[in-house]
Amino acid sequence: MNEASLLLLTIFLPLAGALAMWQVGRFGQGAARCFALVITVATCALAFVVVAGFPGGSDAYAVTNLSWVGGEAGSALDIRLNIGLDGLGVWMFGLSSLLMVTSVLVSWEAIRDRAGLFYGMLLLLEFGCLGVFAARDIMLFYVFFEFTLIPLFFLIGIWGSEDRRYAAMKFFVYTLAGSVLTFLGLIAIVLWDYYHAGNGVLRFSIPELVASLQIHPITPISWQLAIFIALFAGFAIKVPLFPVHTWLPLAHVQAPTAGSVILAGILLKIGTYGFVRFSIPLLPDAAVIAMPWILWLAVLGIVYGALVALAQTDIKRLIAYSSVSHLGFCMLGLFAFNPLGLQGGTLQMVNHGLSTGGLFAVVGMLYERYHTREIRELGGLAKRVPWLAFFMLVFTFSSIGLPGLNGFVGEVMVLIGMFQRAWTATPDAFQTSLRVVSVLAVTGVVLGAWYMLWLVQRVFFGPLKEPHHHGKAHDHEEPVPDMCWREFFALAPLAVFIVWIGLQPDVFLSRSEPTLSKVEATVAKSLTSSTASVENIDVGRSESSPFRQQAKVTRVPEPREASFQPTEEQLSRVR
Amino acid sequence: MYVDLETIKLLWPELILVLLASWIYIGGTVQQSRLWWTLFSLAGYVVAGYAVFSGEARLWYGAEAGNAYVGSGPLSVDYLGHIVRLFAVGVGFLFALVASAAARRELASELLATLMLLVAGLMLVARANDLVFLFVSLELVSIPTYVLLYIGRSDRATSEAAVKYFFLSILSSGMLLYGMTMLYGIAGTTTISGAGESIRAAMLSGDSLVSLAPIALILILAGLGFKITAVPFHFYAPDVYQGATNANAGLLAVAPKIAGVIALIRLVVVAMPSVSEYAWQLTIVLALLTMTLGNVCALWQQNIRRMMAYSSIAHAGYMLIGISVALAASGSYGGVSATLFYLIVYAFGSLGTFAALVSLSSEQREISSLEELAGLGKTRPLAAAAIAVCMFSLAGIPPLAGFWGKLTLFSSSIRLALDPANGSLAFWFILLAIGGAVNAAIAAAYYLRVVSTMYFQSSKVEIKACRRNTASLAMGFAALVVIAVGALPRSIISETERAEAVSAQPRLAIQPSASVEAVAALGDTKNARQLPTLQD
């Protein structure tokens, strides 16, 4: 079996599992959860085989390209089932398959009501997540992107906490409102390419579009900006960036544990992934113009998320706000537009998935034991549940960036990237502004350590404090048990990867670096032209000539090319 | 207008349906079995469907297949008509299943026969190439609808709904007729395809009668606006749907819309391309108003039929996007095919929902309020799943059929806007696409409310499980179509793309610079081949 069919099988196995769950679910909770575990573990194993075979530097690994919507030749909508991995999607693909196993294991006892439907939805969600990161067709991506909303809507709405109906609706409508605009933006990109660069063919393949729009960038710049804003609407809500994050804490708090793990671990990353996959390489000029704004939003998110997290009394809500803060870091790295930042941001996507996915899982386990998530009702639990406390500490340290764990690598790369952008290669107009952003971002690290360690200290250390009444009908006479093997296997793989990435980041970075350096190259060109002369951008460019040669440079830029490239020294310092 | 044997031969699927309907009317007085007449009429639809398919197989499939044979007689033999006829037969088949479950035993035969006449009317609308023929066909859709509304249930609400629908429908027919007479006055011919060319010629020669064309256009838009429930001619819909039975509301949501949209394509896109400049501006405004008003009002509804009425208003707005695109520019941007695809997708989504409501209702109790659906996910999982699928499709969430409908509509609109040849139109059509997108998000809110009521609330009222319900067959079939078209949209999209040829009429271009080409294009009869005789 070659890698292409293996990848296809990995993606469609969960769908087949979900369909089979319709029948398996009738045999009750036990059958449903065992079947779901078998399917997710098999998918995870397959995904690891595919990911392990991924050669560094490949832009098109395990590609399957089948005709789908178009059918006959000459059909207008030649949307294809175009699936494959590159350095950007590969780690998120692996992470998705891993977190799904965790999700099944943390739901093992918690989900009793309509278990068949629950695991069916979970498998559908896995299908959507795997598809998003492997899609190489712009519309196929959107289909998977939107499809993930349906299963999560059910997961939150049926198995969530008290306010679940409202949370599910808000989550869905909020996300959809942004993503329909993204939809228009994606269509506009395809059609612009059709009229100006495609030879009378509608092209939907992402690599082809990237290549073509590099030669014929979208002009005038106002169009490019409009399309950028359309894409931004969907992706920013998904990330979520600062002013449009309000759906997230609500959805997180109301969702069942598995829902939170997947939402934080995978679904939020679709937003940042969308920026790197579409906004930056397809619309580089607009991305450069938007850069300072987005960096400000990101840093506001970092600081705001951290400050609000400090004030929370509910553990889950605290971690939800920490997500807002951490994804600000991802965005900061990605929009620093240099190799270090882009790589750090991409790595941080995986890191956040591991650590926050793990944190939500731990919180879920605590909730199963104590039926509360209130910080003040708990204390000194490390005595009662030492193993759980151990994993909590690992995830916390990962989250705050303790050296030796993965969070450190990502955070440092992001910050160095950002400082590099602010001090060495900035358009003069934004220099001060970007320097303020960089400095503010560092305070986010400090605040992050503060709220996370404070949380751990209050809940796990100090005098033992357990709620007497557990809210529900029953009362635990004997002390709550520590982790069982099931819970151990839910968390241990995450911890292994946290340590592995922390000790050997090169294994992961080197494989995604070639793809990311191409992304960086697309935007670097726009960046040089904008540092040269911002006002020249919207001087009308003719469609045929590549605009770099056409723009009249009024002020010769200093050769700043060198500073965009990471020196070996810088990289090795990070590794 | 002349009728000869050739014409009759082209119409024999419709004749079969009318003859069978008459047979059911007569036979129904003797034999009152619901099962018997249901099977009979289902068989009738199958035969009619086969007749549509095989009768013109030589024209559409195989080596000599083409797309746009324009007949010179009262019939337009084109691919648009062909697929709408097939679609109408399919819709008839499903509604026969629904009607059979909803009808009282002693009225079953009348209901099924009337439905069959209505389907024949829909098929004739799809075929009409003559103003009189089109008008009569539209009446053959309307009159059975009045009857169906009356015999659906006999209480005050239903009677009120039927009377309301009757009077407003008559009014709209009057307006349509008035518009048609003006059209005839300008063109001097009742042939639709001929009218397009005569109006163009009249415009080029500076005939003063042409100044009536905008009035004709407005009257026709008003008349057909009633049928497709476009704002501001929509206001009857919520009351009528609410008063009607679920089965009839479903029929109202689908049948007049098919007839209205096809008539709109024939009368405005084909017959009046020369006045398209007024037309697209009007339809854009109508589209934006219709979508927004429909969706916003639907948000507050508690009665499910009323909600679906507003939803059907909103979807009419979406279809007008495609019509506007087809009107605005002479190039082929896929406006007609997008409208047609959307119509089909919408019809199955709506039909599935109403069929599910019928299958959940019993003769004693008709499901009306949204609250009655609470807990359906547990008590009736299949029906709940079918409704959920239809709701997500109507909301346009991938990978269901409705998503591809939105994709084709939005992309046709943006395609027109981005084409460098239509610089001045770009703004309006971008606005239209954005309006459509924003509306998709608003619409999701109330469709999701239905899903969340079914799945996230526990049931308050026990819904009795009724066995042997043919409506659940229709429901299941519609839901499967929605899923299948979502997974493999190619099957329908490629069909509707072939029907696009109907809009490729030469017209006066809007840009003055391009008018030379437009005049030159007048002689272009590439698409209008002579109708081959059907001898074997």
Interface residues (C-beta under 8 A of the other chain):
Chain A: W68 V69 G70 G71 E72 S75 A76 L77 R114 L117 M139 Y142 V143 F144 E146 F147 L149 I150 F153 F154 G157 I158 R164 R165 A168 M169 F172 V173 L176 A177 V180 L181 F183 L184 I187 A188 V190 L191 W192 Y194 Y195 H196
Chain B: G334 G377 K378 F392 I397 P398 P399 F403 W404 K406 L407 T408 F410 S411 I414 R415 L418 D419 P420 A433 I434 A437 V438 A440 A441 A444 A445 L448 R449 V451 S452 Y455 F456 Q457 L488 P489 R490 I493 S494 E497
